[in-house]
Amino acid sequence: MQSNNKLTIPDLISIGVFTAIYFVLVTIATFASALLLPGVSNIFLPASAALISGSVYMLLAAKLQKFGGITIMGLVMGLFFFVSGHFVLSFAANILFGVLADWVASLGKYYDRKLLFVSYILFSYGLTGPILPLWFMKDAYVVALQARGKDAAYIDALFAPINTGTFIVCLVSILVCAVIGGLFGQKMIKKHFAKAGIV
């Protein structure tokens, strides 16, 4: 366990590295969702990312063991979505769930496996930020798409699967995939990284 709770320069470098890896995994999940789930890829993107990112998240928490690392990772992801043209809601969701996930993990001093597990599930919901406007800000989203030159056919196809049922499916799929990803991440940490002395 770390005795100093303040983030240091090496800590920030580590956070940057893990955040970059997490970003790459989210990018992979984006392309995989588009390829495997055409038409509903946006809805299942957060779940896809949650499924493959557990190891990175758990390793960051195990290595750092300080409040702030998870929050910063959520902040960076939110900033990326915001500057890339998404609504402010994308930024807010990543910050909200990032801070909440960091707080839950800190309750167990980043060592309690159950709390880390819950923390990862919460963090995974941060990626709903870019897609929440599909359900809750449709008119503004349509205007934004039109301003970017998207035609009516594209917009109609994008919103065709958007309803209460798919919203529930989205939330449930994130939960299921985060559970699987979190369990896999903890298993990897225990089996490989801990034995290797990395954590």
Sequence and secondary structure as in RCSB ss.txt:
>XXXX:A:sequence
MQSNNKLTIPDLISIGVFTAIYFVLVTIATFASALLLPGVSNIFLPASAALISGSVYMLLAAKLQKFGGITIMGL
VMGLFFFVSGHFVLSFAANILFGVLADWVASLGKYYDRKLLFVSYILFSYGLTGPILPLWFMKDAYVVALQARGK
DAAYIDALFAPINTGTFIVCLVSILVCAVIGGLFGQKMIKKHFAKAGIV
>XXXX:A:secstr
  S  S  HHHHHHHHHHHHHHHHHHHHHHHHHHHHSTTSHHHHHHHHHHHH HHHHHHHHHHH STTHHHHHHH
HHHHHHHHTT  HHHHHHHHHHHHHHHHHHHHTTTT HHHHHHHHHHHHGGGGTTTHHHHH HHHHHHHHHHTT 
 HHHHHHHHTT SHHHHHHHHHHHHHHHHHHHHHHHHHIIIIITTTT  
